């Protein structure tokens, strides 16, 4: 799973660059860069059920 996350982490900037070629600049906002951090957060935090903020649910 870690190898897959590293591969995904390497591919996300490439995909974002390809999207920037297709869509106009007005399509992108500050939130577009967040996928870059998702793979790293998944490696650090592991599965979401261990760090979910609503433990009662």
QUIBEL-V206657 format. One line per field, one symbol per residue. phi: phi as a letter, one per 30 degrees, with the letter a starting at -180 (. if undefined). A space follows every 50 residues. Layout:
phi->???
This chain:
phi->.ddddddddddedddddddddccddddcbdddddeddddddddddieddd bddcddd
